[in-house]
Amino acid sequence: MNRSPQLVEVPVDRLKPEILESLVEEFVTRSGTDYGDKEHTLEQKKAAVLRALGLGEVAVVFDPETELTNLVPRDDLRAQSMQKPTPR
């Protein structure tokens, strides 16, 4: 049986501010990201995502198979098995 690797949650406080800023900006500028009927500025979109991260509604995850990092709503993670990072 070919088992895919688990996503690894990355604690937001372990990311350098410039890395977090880049992840958030990449996320909000993706094609297909929907913010409803009202137009929002880039700064408003980034602030909303940062707020969601701070509230724990969104998680930063790393996929070892693709070596990509992504922002994912926590509700979406409940269905997936998560591997917590080991403390250093």
PDB file with one MODEL, atoms N, CA, C and O in Angstrom:
MODEL        1
ATOM      1  N   MET A   1       0.841  -1.171   0.000  1.00  0.00           N
ATOM      2  CA  MET A   1       0.000   0.000   0.000  1.00  0.00           C
ATOM      3  C   MET A   1       0.893   1.244   0.000  1.00  0.00           C
ATOM      4  O   MET A   1       1.794   1.368   0.829  1.00  0.00           O
ATOM      5  N   ASN A   2       0.636   2.166  -0.938  1.00  0.00           N
ATOM      6  CA  ASN A   2       1.398   3.394  -1.043  1.00  0.00           C
ATOM      7  C   ASN A   2       0.752   4.458  -0.171  1.00  0.00           C
ATOM      8  O   ASN A   2      -0.327   4.958  -0.488  1.00  0.00           O
ATOM      9  N   ARG A   3       1.407   4.799   0.916  1.00  0.00           N
ATOM     10  CA  ARG A   3       0.851   5.750   1.872  1.00  0.00           C
ATOM     11  C   ARG A   3       1.467   7.122   1.649  1.00  0.00           C
ATOM     12  O   ARG A   3       2.691   7.259   1.631  1.00  0.00           O
ATOM     13  N   SER A   4       0.627   8.141   1.480  1.00  0.00           N
ATOM     14  CA  SER A   4       1.159   9.480   1.279  1.00  0.00           C
ATOM     15  C   SER A   4       1.611  10.056   2.620  1.00  0.00           C
ATOM     16  O   SER A   4       1.029   9.751   3.661  1.00  0.00           O
ATOM     17  N   PRO A   5       2.658  10.897   2.590  1.00  0.00           N
ATOM     18  CA  PRO A   5       3.136  11.482   3.834  1.00  0.00           C
ATOM     19  C   PRO A   5       2.112  12.441   4.418  1.00  0.00           C
ATOM     20  O   PRO A   5       1.280  13.001   3.703  1.00  0.00           O
ATOM     21  N   GLN A   6       2.187  12.616   5.716  1.00  0.00           N
ATOM     22  CA  GLN A   6       1.262  13.506   6.400  1.00  0.00           C
ATOM     23  C   GLN A   6       1.742  14.945   6.281  1.00  0.00           C
ATOM     24  O   GLN A   6       2.934  15.219   6.138  1.00  0.00           O
ATOM     25  N   LEU A   7       0.776  15.850   6.344  1.00  0.00           N
ATOM     26  CA  LEU A   7       1.115  17.262   6.407  1.00  0.00           C
ATOM     27  C   LEU A   7       1.681  17.562   7.787  1.00  0.00           C
ATOM     28  O   LEU A   7       1.283  16.955   8.781  1.00  0.00           O
ATOM     29  N   VAL A   8       2.602  18.493   7.833  1.00  0.00           N
ATOM     30  CA  VAL A   8       3.215  18.890   9.095  1.00  0.00           C
ATOM     31  C   VAL A   8       2.789  20.323   9.386  1.00  0.00           C
ATOM     32  O   VAL A   8       3.021  21.220   8.575  1.00  0.00           O
ATOM     33  N   GLU A   9       2.166  20.539  10.541  1.00  0.00           N
ATOM     34  CA  GLU A   9       1.778  21.891  10.913  1.00  0.00           C
ATOM     35  C   GLU A   9       3.001  22.669  11.385  1.00  0.00           C
ATOM     36  O   GLU A   9       3.802  22.181  12.182  1.00  0.00           O
ATOM     37  N   VAL A  10       3.122  23.878  10.877  1.00  0.00           N
ATOM     38  CA  VAL A  10       4.237  24.753  11.230  1.00  0.00           C
ATOM     39  C   VAL A  10       3.709  25.843  12.165  1.00  0.00           C
ATOM     40  O   VAL A  10       2.849  26.625  11.760  1.00  0.00           O
ATOM     41  N   PRO A  11       4.196  25.914  13.391  1.00  0.00           N
ATOM     42  CA  PRO A  11       3.731  26.963  14.299  1.00  0.00           C
ATOM     43  C   PRO A  11       4.060  28.347  13.739  1.00  0.00           C
ATOM     44  O   PRO A  11       5.198  28.611  13.352  1.00  0.00           O
ATOM     45  N   VAL A  12       3.074  29.215  13.699  1.00  0.00           N
ATOM     46  CA  VAL A  12       3.240  30.552  13.129  1.00  0.00           C
ATOM     47  C   VAL A  12       4.352  31.314  13.850  1.00  0.00           C
ATOM     48  O   VAL A  12       5.110  32.049  13.217  1.00  0.00           O
ATOM     49  N   ASP A  13       4.451  31.143  15.156  1.00  0.00           N
ATOM     50  CA  ASP A  13       5.460  31.882  15.915  1.00  0.00           C
ATOM     51  C   ASP A  13       6.888  31.408  15.651  1.00  0.00           C
ATOM     52  O   ASP A  13       7.838  32.041  16.111  1.00  0.00           O
ATOM     53  N   ARG A  14       7.055  30.309  14.920  1.00  0.00           N
ATOM     54  CA  ARG A  14       8.391  29.813  14.575  1.00  0.00           C
ATOM     55  C   ARG A  14       8.856  30.331  13.216  1.00  0.00           C
ATOM     56  O   ARG A  14       9.991  30.088  12.806  1.00  0.00           O
ATOM     57  N   LEU A  15       7.954  31.060  12.509  1.00  0.00           N
ATOM     58  CA  LEU A  15       8.311  31.615  11.204  1.00  0.00           C
ATOM     59  C   LEU A  15       8.861  33.027  11.354  1.00  0.00           C
ATOM     60  O   LEU A  15       8.382  33.805  12.180  1.00  0.00           O
ATOM     61  N   LYS A  16       9.857  33.349  10.562  1.00  0.00           N
ATOM     62  CA  LYS A  16      10.356  34.718  10.534  1.00  0.00           C
ATOM     63  C   LYS A  16       9.251  35.597   9.962  1.00  0.00           C
ATOM     64  O   LYS A  16       8.522  35.164   9.070  1.00  0.00           O
ATOM     65  N   PRO A  17       9.116  36.825  10.459  1.00  0.00           N
ATOM     66  CA  PRO A  17       8.043  37.713   9.979  1.00  0.00           C
ATOM     67  C   PRO A  17       8.017  37.883   8.466  1.00  0.00           C
ATOM     68  O   PRO A  17       6.941  37.922   7.868  1.00  0.00           O
ATOM     69  N   GLU A  18       9.183  37.985   7.841  1.00  0.00           N
ATOM     70  CA  GLU A  18       9.210  38.162   6.382  1.00  0.00           C
ATOM     71  C   GLU A  18       8.744  36.909   5.632  1.00  0.00           C
ATOM     72  O   GLU A  18       8.184  37.012   4.541  1.00  0.00           O
ATOM     73  N   ILE A  19       8.971  35.743   6.207  1.00  0.00           N
ATOM     74  CA  ILE A  19       8.502  34.494   5.600  1.00  0.00           C
ATOM     75  C   ILE A  19       6.980  34.413   5.716  1.00  0.00           C
ATOM     76  O   ILE A  19       6.293  34.079   4.750  1.00  0.00           O
ATOM     77  N   LEU A  20       6.464  34.721   6.901  1.00  0.00           N
ATOM     78  CA  LEU A  20       5.013  34.717   7.099  1.00  0.00           C
ATOM     79  C   LEU A  20       4.350  35.715   6.155  1.00  0.00           C
ATOM     80  O   LEU A  20       3.330  35.404   5.540  1.00  0.00           O
ATOM     81  N   GLU A  21       4.920  36.903   6.040  1.00  0.00           N
ATOM     82  CA  GLU A  21       4.394  37.933   5.137  1.00  0.00           C
ATOM     83  C   GLU A  21       4.348  37.418   3.695  1.00  0.00           C
ATOM     84  O   GLU A  21       3.361  37.636   2.991  1.00  0.00           O
ATOM     85  N   SER A  22       5.393  36.747   3.261  1.00  0.00           N
ATOM     86  CA  SER A  22       5.439  36.193   1.903  1.00  0.00           C
ATOM     87  C   SER A  22       4.387  35.110   1.697  1.00  0.00           C
ATOM     88  O   SER A  22       3.723  35.077   0.661  1.00  0.00           O
ATOM     89  N   LEU A  23       4.232  34.220   2.683  1.00  0.00           N
ATOM     90  CA  LEU A  23       3.221  33.165   2.589  1.00  0.00           C
ATOM     91  C   LEU A  23       1.816  33.754   2.484  1.00  0.00           C
ATOM     92  O   LEU A  23       1.011  33.314   1.663  1.00  0.00           O
ATOM     93  N   VAL A  24       1.530  34.745   3.312  1.00  0.00           N
ATOM     94  CA  VAL A  24       0.206  35.365   3.320  1.00  0.00           C
ATOM     95  C   VAL A  24      -0.036  36.092   1.999  1.00  0.00           C
ATOM     96  O   VAL A  24      -1.114  35.974   1.415  1.00  0.00           O
ATOM     97  N   GLU A  25       0.957  36.839   1.528  1.00  0.00           N
ATOM     98  CA  GLU A  25       0.779  37.575   0.277  1.00  0.00           C
ATOM     99  C   GLU A  25       0.578  36.625  -0.900  1.00  0.00           C
ATOM    100  O   GLU A  25      -0.269  36.868  -1.759  1.00  0.00           O
ATOM    101  N   GLU A  26       1.352  35.550  -0.941  1.00  0.00           N
ATOM    102  CA  GLU A  26       1.180  34.566  -2.017  1.00  0.00           C
ATOM    103  C   GLU A  26      -0.214  33.966  -1.959  1.00  0.00           C
ATOM    104  O   GLU A  26      -0.854  33.771  -2.992  1.00  0.00           O
ATOM    105  N   PHE A  27      -0.682  33.675  -0.761  1.00  0.00           N
ATOM    106  CA  PHE A  27      -1.998  33.071  -0.578  1.00  0.00           C
ATOM    107  C   PHE A  27      -3.106  33.994  -1.084  1.00  0.00           C
ATOM    108  O   PHE A  27      -3.982  33.552  -1.828  1.00  0.00           O
ATOM    109  N   VAL A  28      -3.079  35.261  -0.692  1.00  0.00           N
ATOM    110  CA  VAL A  28      -4.175  36.167  -1.050  1.00  0.00           C
ATOM    111  C   VAL A  28      -4.138  36.616  -2.506  1.00  0.00           C
ATOM    112  O   VAL A  28      -5.136  37.120  -3.021  1.00  0.00           O
ATOM    113  N   THR A  29      -3.006  36.440  -3.170  1.00  0.00           N
ATOM    114  CA  THR A  29      -2.927  36.844  -4.575  1.00  0.00           C
ATOM    115  C   THR A  29      -3.111  35.677  -5.539  1.00  0.00           C
ATOM    116  O   THR A  29      -3.010  35.855  -6.753  1.00  0.00           O
ATOM    117  N   ARG A  30      -3.377  34.497  -5.014  1.00  0.00           N
ATOM    118  CA  ARG A  30      -3.608  33.332  -5.872  1.00  0.00           C
ATOM    119  C   ARG A  30      -4.838  33.522  -6.740  1.00  0.00           C
ATOM    120  O   ARG A  30      -5.822  34.138  -6.332  1.00  0.00           O
ATOM    121  N   SER A  31      -4.762  32.997  -7.910  1.00  0.00           N
ATOM    122  CA  SER A  31      -5.928  32.979  -8.799  1.00  0.00           C
ATOM    123  C   SER A  31      -6.981  32.072  -8.179  1.00  0.00           C
ATOM    124  O   SER A  31      -6.670  30.970  -7.726  1.00  0.00           O
ATOM    125  N   GLY A  32      -8.217  32.533  -8.159  1.00  0.00           N
ATOM    126  CA  GLY A  32      -9.306  31.713  -7.636  1.00  0.00           C
ATOM    127  C   GLY A  32      -9.625  31.956  -6.177  1.00  0.00           C
ATOM    128  O   GLY A  32     -10.585  31.384  -5.661  1.00  0.00           O
ATOM    129  N   THR A  33      -8.847  32.793  -5.492  1.00  0.00           N
ATOM    130  CA  THR A  33      -9.162  33.111  -4.108  1.00  0.00           C
ATOM    131  C   THR A  33     -10.379  34.019  -4.097  1.00  0.00           C
ATOM    132  O   THR A  33     -10.384  35.062  -4.751  1.00  0.00           O
ATOM    133  N   ASP A  34     -11.411  33.632  -3.359  1.00  0.00           N
ATOM    134  CA  ASP A  34     -12.687  34.341  -3.378  1.00  0.00           C
ATOM    135  C   ASP A  34     -12.900  35.096  -2.071  1.00  0.00           C
ATOM    136  O   ASP A  34     -12.808  34.527  -0.983  1.00  0.00           O
ATOM    137  N   TYR A  35     -13.185  36.383  -2.201  1.00  0.00           N
ATOM    138  CA  TYR A  35     -13.455  37.213  -1.033  1.00  0.00           C
ATOM    139  C   TYR A  35     -14.867  37.777  -1.069  1.00  0.00           C
ATOM    140  O   TYR A  35     -15.157  38.761  -0.387  1.00  0.00           O
ATOM    141  N   GLY A  36     -15.746  37.168  -1.853  1.00  0.00           N
ATOM    142  CA  GLY A  36     -17.131  37.619  -1.916  1.00  0.00           C
ATOM    143  C   GLY A  36     -17.333  38.692  -2.973  1.00  0.00           C
ATOM    144  O   GLY A  36     -16.484  38.907  -3.838  1.00  0.00           O
ATOM    145  N   ASP A  37     -18.474  39.359  -2.886  1.00  0.00           N
ATOM    146  CA  ASP A  37     -18.858  40.352  -3.884  1.00  0.00           C
ATOM    147  C   ASP A  37     -18.090  41.660  -3.768  1.00  0.00           C
ATOM    148  O   ASP A  37     -17.881  42.346  -4.768  1.00  0.00           O
ATOM    149  N   LYS A  38     -17.674  42.006  -2.579  1.00  0.00           N
ATOM    150  CA  LYS A  38     -16.999  43.278  -2.345  1.00  0.00           C
ATOM    151  C   LYS A  38     -15.508  43.169  -2.660  1.00  0.00           C
ATOM    152  O   LYS A  38     -14.861  42.178  -2.320  1.00  0.00           O
ATOM    153  N   GLU A  39     -14.976  44.196  -3.313  1.00  0.00           N
ATOM    154  CA  GLU A  39     -13.539  44.235  -3.585  1.00  0.00           C
ATOM    155  C   GLU A  39     -12.785  44.632  -2.319  1.00  0.00           C
ATOM    156  O   GLU A  39     -13.242  45.487  -1.560  1.00  0.00           O
ATOM    157  N   HIS A  40     -11.643  44.018  -2.098  1.00  0.00           N
ATOM    158  CA  HIS A  40     -10.804  44.332  -0.953  1.00  0.00           C
ATOM    159  C   HIS A  40      -9.399  44.631  -1.448  1.00  0.00           C
ATOM    160  O   HIS A  40      -8.951  44.059  -2.442  1.00  0.00           O
ATOM    161  N   THR A  41      -8.707  45.520  -0.763  1.00  0.00           N
ATOM    162  CA  THR A  41      -7.325  45.816  -1.123  1.00  0.00           C
ATOM    163  C   THR A  41      -6.436  44.652  -0.700  1.00  0.00           C
ATOM    164  O   THR A  41      -6.836  43.797   0.091  1.00  0.00           O
ATOM    165  N   LEU A  42      -5.235  44.640  -1.238  1.00  0.00           N
ATOM    166  CA  LEU A  42      -4.266  43.618  -0.863  1.00  0.00           C
ATOM    167  C   LEU A  42      -4.012  43.663   0.643  1.00  0.00           C
ATOM    168  O   LEU A  42      -3.945  42.622   1.296  1.00  0.00           O
ATOM    169  N   GLU A  43      -3.873  44.862   1.189  1.00  0.00           N
ATOM    170  CA  GLU A  43      -3.620  44.993   2.631  1.00  0.00           C
ATOM    171  C   GLU A  43      -4.790  44.480   3.459  1.00  0.00           C
ATOM    172  O   GLU A  43      -4.575  43.868   4.505  1.00  0.00           O
ATOM    173  N   GLN A  44      -6.020  44.714   3.016  1.00  0.00           N
ATOM    174  CA  GLN A  44      -7.195  44.206   3.739  1.00  0.00           C
ATOM    175  C   GLN A  44      -7.224  42.676   3.709  1.00  0.00           C
ATOM    176  O   GLN A  44      -7.542  42.037   4.712  1.00  0.00           O
ATOM    177  N   LYS A  45      -6.896  42.101   2.569  1.00  0.00           N
ATOM    178  CA  LYS A  45      -6.878  40.641   2.438  1.00  0.00           C
ATOM    179  C   LYS A  45      -5.805  40.043   3.341  1.00  0.00           C
ATOM    180  O   LYS A  45      -6.047  39.056   4.036  1.00  0.00           O
ATOM    181  N   LYS A  46      -4.613  40.648   3.325  1.00  0.00           N
ATOM    182  CA  LYS A  46      -3.525  40.148   4.167  1.00  0.00           C
ATOM    183  C   LYS A  46      -3.887  40.263   5.645  1.00  0.00           C
ATOM    184  O   LYS A  46      -3.618  39.348   6.424  1.00  0.00           O
ATOM    185  N   ALA A  47      -4.496  41.382   6.034  1.00  0.00           N
ATOM    186  CA  ALA A  47      -4.887  41.573   7.433  1.00  0.00           C
ATOM    187  C   ALA A  47      -5.917  40.530   7.863  1.00  0.00           C
ATOM    188  O   ALA A  47      -5.866  40.031   8.988  1.00  0.00           O
ATOM    189  N   ALA A  48      -6.846  40.201   6.973  1.00  0.00           N
ATOM    190  CA  ALA A  48      -7.867  39.195   7.297  1.00  0.00           C
ATOM    191  C   ALA A  48      -7.231  37.822   7.509  1.00  0.00           C
ATOM    192  O   ALA A  48      -7.619  37.096   8.424  1.00  0.00           O
ATOM    193  N   VAL A  49      -6.270  37.466   6.681  1.00  0.00           N
ATOM    194  CA  VAL A  49      -5.600  36.164   6.819  1.00  0.00           C
ATOM    195  C   VAL A  49      -4.749  36.146   8.085  1.00  0.00           C
ATOM    196  O   VAL A  49      -4.739  35.152   8.810  1.00  0.00           O
ATOM    197  N   LEU A  50      -4.040  37.229   8.353  1.00  0.00           N
ATOM    198  CA  LEU A  50      -3.238  37.293   9.580  1.00  0.00           C
ATOM    199  C   LEU A  50      -4.117  37.201  10.821  1.00  0.00           C
ATOM    200  O   LEU A  50      -3.737  36.571  11.807  1.00  0.00           O
ATOM    201  N   ARG A  51      -5.291  37.829  10.775  1.00  0.00           N
ATOM    202  CA  ARG A  51      -6.249  37.734  11.887  1.00  0.00           C
ATOM    203  C   ARG A  51      -6.690  36.281  12.076  1.00  0.00           C
ATOM    204  O   ARG A  51      -6.731  35.780  13.200  1.00  0.00           O
ATOM    205  N   ALA A  52      -7.019  35.609  10.971  1.00  0.00           N
ATOM    206  CA  ALA A  52      -7.450  34.204  11.036  1.00  0.00           C
ATOM    207  C   ALA A  52      -6.337  33.318  11.576  1.00  0.00           C
ATOM    208  O   ALA A  52      -6.605  32.388  12.337  1.00  0.00           O
ATOM    209  N   LEU A  53      -5.085  33.593  11.193  1.00  0.00           N
ATOM    210  CA  LEU A  53      -3.951  32.840  11.745  1.00  0.00           C
ATOM    211  C   LEU A  53      -3.835  33.071  13.245  1.00  0.00           C
ATOM    212  O   LEU A  53      -3.627  32.128  14.008  1.00  0.00           O
ATOM    213  N   GLY A  54      -3.968  34.318  13.664  1.00  0.00           N
ATOM    214  CA  GLY A  54      -3.873  34.653  15.083  1.00  0.00           C
ATOM    215  C   GLY A  54      -4.970  34.017  15.914  1.00  0.00           C
ATOM    216  O   GLY A  54      -4.754  33.668  17.075  1.00  0.00           O
ATOM    217  N   LEU A  55      -6.145  33.867  15.326  1.00  0.00           N
ATOM    218  CA  LEU A  55      -7.275  33.245  16.027  1.00  0.00           C
ATOM    219  C   LEU A  55      -7.238  31.726  15.960  1.00  0.00           C
ATOM    220  O   LEU A  55      -8.057  31.056  16.588  1.00  0.00           O
ATOM    221  N   GLY A  56      -6.295  31.181  15.202  1.00  0.00           N
ATOM    222  CA  GLY A  56      -6.206  29.731  15.066  1.00  0.00           C
ATOM    223  C   GLY A  56      -7.204  29.145  14.091  1.00  0.00           C
ATOM    224  O   GLY A  56      -7.408  27.931  14.076  1.00  0.00           O
ATOM    225  N   GLU A  57      -7.829  29.977  13.278  1.00  0.00           N
ATOM    226  CA  GLU A  57      -8.801  29.503  12.286  1.00  0.00           C
ATOM    227  C   GLU A  57      -8.117  28.969  11.037  1.00  0.00           C
ATOM    228  O   GLU A  57      -8.712  28.213  10.270  1.00  0.00           O
ATOM    229  N   VAL A  58      -6.866  29.365  10.836  1.00  0.00           N
ATOM    230  CA  VAL A  58      -6.061  28.953   9.685  1.00  0.00           C
ATOM    231  C   VAL A  58      -4.737  28.439  10.211  1.00  0.00           C
ATOM    232  O   VAL A  58      -4.211  28.963  11.193  1.00  0.00           O
ATOM    233  N   ALA A  59      -4.194  27.415   9.565  1.00  0.00           N
ATOM    234  CA  ALA A  59      -2.907  26.853   9.965  1.00  0.00           C
ATOM    235  C   ALA A  59      -1.930  26.921   8.796  1.00  0.00           C
ATOM    236  O   ALA A  59      -2.330  26.904   7.632  1.00  0.00           O
ATOM    237  N   VAL A  60      -0.653  26.998   9.125  1.00  0.00           N
ATOM    238  CA  VAL A  60       0.409  26.889   8.135  1.00  0.00           C
ATOM    239  C   VAL A  60       0.825  25.423   8.126  1.00  0.00           C
ATOM    240  O   VAL A  60       1.151  24.863   9.172  1.00  0.00           O
ATOM    241  N   VAL A  61       0.814  24.801   6.950  1.00  0.00           N
ATOM    242  CA  VAL A  61       1.193  23.392   6.858  1.00  0.00           C
ATOM    243  C   VAL A  61       2.260  23.191   5.778  1.00  0.00           C
ATOM    244  O   VAL A  61       2.307  23.917   4.785  1.00  0.00           O
ATOM    245  N   PHE A  62       3.099  22.204   5.996  1.00  0.00           N
ATOM    246  CA  PHE A  62       4.144  21.827   5.051  1.00  0.00           C
ATOM    247  C   PHE A  62       3.857  20.422   4.566  1.00  0.00           C
ATOM    248  O   PHE A  62       3.573  19.528   5.363  1.00  0.00           O
ATOM    249  N   ASP A  63       3.929  20.227   3.258  1.00  0.00           N
ATOM    250  CA  ASP A  63       3.731  18.912   2.651  1.00  0.00           C
ATOM    251  C   ASP A  63       5.102  18.364   2.263  1.00  0.00           C
ATOM    252  O   ASP A  63       5.710  18.855   1.312  1.00  0.00           O
ATOM    253  N   PRO A  64       5.603  17.348   2.987  1.00  0.00           N
ATOM    254  CA  PRO A  64       6.935  16.808   2.696  1.00  0.00           C
ATOM    255  C   PRO A  64       7.052  16.195   1.300  1.00  0.00           C
ATOM    256  O   PRO A  64       8.138  16.168   0.722  1.00  0.00           O
ATOM    257  N   GLU A  65       5.952  15.711   0.768  1.00  0.00           N
ATOM    258  CA  GLU A  65       5.995  15.090  -0.555  1.00  0.00           C
ATOM    259  C   GLU A  65       6.241  16.124  -1.655  1.00  0.00           C
ATOM    260  O   GLU A  65       7.067  15.907  -2.541  1.00  0.00           O
ATOM    261  N   THR A  66       5.528  17.238  -1.595  1.00  0.00           N
ATOM    262  CA  THR A  66       5.669  18.275  -2.619  1.00  0.00           C
ATOM    263  C   THR A  66       6.655  19.358  -2.211  1.00  0.00           C
ATOM    264  O   THR A  66       7.068  20.175  -3.034  1.00  0.00           O
ATOM    265  N   GLU A  67       7.033  19.362  -0.920  1.00  0.00           N
ATOM    266  CA  GLU A  67       7.906  20.374  -0.339  1.00  0.00           C
ATOM    267  C   GLU A  67       7.322  21.780  -0.469  1.00  0.00           C
ATOM    268  O   GLU A  67       8.050  22.757  -0.643  1.00  0.00           O
ATOM    269  N   LEU A  68       5.982  21.863  -0.380  1.00  0.00           N
ATOM    270  CA  LEU A  68       5.277  23.139  -0.450  1.00  0.00           C
ATOM    271  C   LEU A  68       4.651  23.463   0.893  1.00  0.00           C
ATOM    272  O   LEU A  68       4.240  22.579   1.644  1.00  0.00           O
ATOM    273  N   THR A  69       4.591  24.752   1.172  1.00  0.00           N
ATOM    274  CA  THR A  69       3.945  25.249   2.378  1.00  0.00           C
ATOM    275  C   THR A  69       2.661  25.938   1.966  1.00  0.00           C
ATOM    276  O   THR A  69       2.622  26.613   0.937  1.00  0.00           O
ATOM    277  N   ASN A  70       1.609  25.778   2.756  1.00  0.00           N
ATOM    278  CA  ASN A  70       0.311  26.320   2.398  1.00  0.00           C
ATOM    279  C   ASN A  70      -0.419  26.799   3.650  1.00  0.00           C
ATOM    280  O   ASN A  70      -0.098  26.396   4.768  1.00  0.00           O
ATOM    281  N   LEU A  71      -1.392  27.654   3.441  1.00  0.00           N
ATOM    282  CA  LEU A  71      -2.293  28.079   4.508  1.00  0.00           C
ATOM    283  C   LEU A  71      -3.598  27.332   4.307  1.00  0.00           C
ATOM    284  O   LEU A  71      -4.153  27.321   3.208  1.00  0.00           O
ATOM    285  N   VAL A  72      -4.088  26.705   5.373  1.00  0.00           N
ATOM    286  CA  VAL A  72      -5.258  25.848   5.267  1.00  0.00           C
ATOM    287  C   VAL A  72      -6.215  26.146   6.419  1.00  0.00           C
ATOM    288  O   VAL A  72      -5.786  26.241   7.569  1.00  0.00           O
ATOM    289  N   PRO A  73      -7.514  26.296   6.121  1.00  0.00           N
ATOM    290  CA  PRO A  73      -8.484  26.471   7.208  1.00  0.00           C
ATOM    291  C   PRO A  73      -8.455  25.258   8.143  1.00  0.00           C
ATOM    292  O   PRO A  73      -8.393  24.118   7.682  1.00  0.00           O
ATOM    293  N   ARG A  74      -8.499  25.501   9.438  1.00  0.00           N
ATOM    294  CA  ARG A  74      -8.456  24.396  10.418  1.00  0.00           C
ATOM    295  C   ARG A  74      -9.578  23.390  10.205  1.00  0.00           C
ATOM    296  O   ARG A  74      -9.388  22.191  10.407  1.00  0.00           O
ATOM    297  N   ASP A  75     -10.745  23.875   9.798  1.00  0.00           N
ATOM    298  CA  ASP A  75     -11.858  22.953   9.555  1.00  0.00           C
ATOM    299  C   ASP A  75     -11.487  21.910   8.510  1.00  0.00           C
ATOM    300  O   ASP A  75     -11.918  20.761   8.601  1.00  0.00           O
ATOM    301  N   ASP A  76     -10.690  22.302   7.515  1.00  0.00           N
ATOM    302  CA  ASP A  76     -10.264  21.363   6.476  1.00  0.00           C
ATOM    303  C   ASP A  76      -9.268  20.344   7.011  1.00  0.00           C
ATOM    304  O   ASP A  76      -9.165  19.234   6.488  1.00  0.00           O
ATOM    305  N   LEU A  77      -8.536  20.723   8.053  1.00  0.00           N
ATOM    306  CA  LEU A  77      -7.527  19.821   8.613  1.00  0.00           C
ATOM    307  C   LEU A  77      -8.119  18.731   9.496  1.00  0.00           C
ATOM    308  O   LEU A  77      -7.508  17.680   9.689  1.00  0.00           O
ATOM    309  N   ARG A  78      -9.293  18.981  10.023  1.00  0.00           N
ATOM    310  CA  ARG A  78      -9.895  17.998  10.931  1.00  0.00           C
ATOM    311  C   ARG A  78     -10.099  16.648  10.260  1.00  0.00           C
ATOM    312  O   ARG A  78     -10.041  15.605  10.912  1.00  0.00           O
ATOM    313  N   ALA A  79     -10.336  16.673   8.962  1.00  0.00           N
ATOM    314  CA  ALA A  79     -10.558  15.432   8.228  1.00  0.00           C
ATOM    315  C   ALA A  79      -9.243  14.726   7.891  1.00  0.00           C
ATOM    316  O   ALA A  79      -9.238  13.550   7.529  1.00  0.00           O
ATOM    317  N   GLN A  80      -8.140  15.448   8.012  1.00  0.00           N
ATOM    318  CA  GLN A  80      -6.835  14.890   7.661  1.00  0.00           C
ATOM    319  C   GLN A  80      -6.051  14.579   8.931  1.00  0.00           C
ATOM    320  O   GLN A  80      -6.255  15.207   9.969  1.00  0.00           O
ATOM    321  N   SER A  81      -5.176  13.628   8.838  1.00  0.00           N
ATOM    322  CA  SER A  81      -4.312  13.302   9.967  1.00  0.00           C
ATOM    323  C   SER A  81      -3.126  14.257   9.945  1.00  0.00           C
ATOM    324  O   SER A  81      -2.418  14.343   8.942  1.00  0.00           O
ATOM    325  N   MET A  82      -2.906  14.972  11.042  1.00  0.00           N
ATOM    326  CA  MET A  82      -1.827  15.947  11.121  1.00  0.00           C
ATOM    327  C   MET A  82      -0.693  15.399  11.974  1.00  0.00           C
ATOM    328  O   MET A  82      -0.911  14.694  12.960  1.00  0.00           O
ATOM    329  N   GLN A  83       0.501  15.737  11.574  1.00  0.00           N
ATOM    330  CA  GLN A  83       1.690  15.392  12.337  1.00  0.00           C
ATOM    331  C   GLN A  83       2.188  16.669  12.972  1.00  0.00           C
ATOM    332  O   GLN A  83       2.547  17.609  12.264  1.00  0.00           O
ATOM    333  N   LYS A  84       2.216  16.725  14.275  1.00  0.00           N
ATOM    334  CA  LYS A  84       2.669  17.906  15.007  1.00  0.00           C
ATOM    335  C   LYS A  84       4.186  17.951  14.981  1.00  0.00           C
ATOM    336  O   LYS A  84       4.839  16.911  15.072  1.00  0.00           O
ATOM    337  N   PRO A  85       4.758  19.155  14.855  1.00  0.00           N
ATOM    338  CA  PRO A  85       6.232  19.257  14.899  1.00  0.00           C
ATOM    339  C   PRO A  85       6.754  18.917  16.279  1.00  0.00           C
ATOM    340  O   PRO A  85       6.089  19.150  17.288  1.00  0.00           O
ATOM    341  N   THR A  86       7.947  18.364  16.307  1.00  0.00           N
ATOM    342  CA  THR A  86       8.550  18.029  17.590  1.00  0.00           C
ATOM    343  C   THR A  86       9.263  19.261  18.137  1.00  0.00           C
ATOM    344  O   THR A  86       9.963  19.945  17.391  1.00  0.00           O
ATOM    345  N   PRO A  87       9.100  19.556  19.422  1.00  0.00           N
ATOM    346  CA  PRO A  87       9.768  20.721  20.022  1.00  0.00           C
ATOM    347  C   PRO A  87      11.278  20.550  19.969  1.00  0.00           C
ATOM    348  O   PRO A  87      11.799  19.439  20.061  1.00  0.00           O
ATOM    349  N   ARG A  88      11.969  21.677  19.817  1.00  0.00           N
ATOM    350  CA  ARG A  88      13.439  21.627  19.772  1.00  0.00           C
ATOM    351  C   ARG A  88      14.030  21.975  21.105  1.00  0.00           C
ATOM    352  O   ARG A  88      15.252  21.984  21.255  1.00  0.00           O
TER     353      ARG A  88
ENDMDL
END
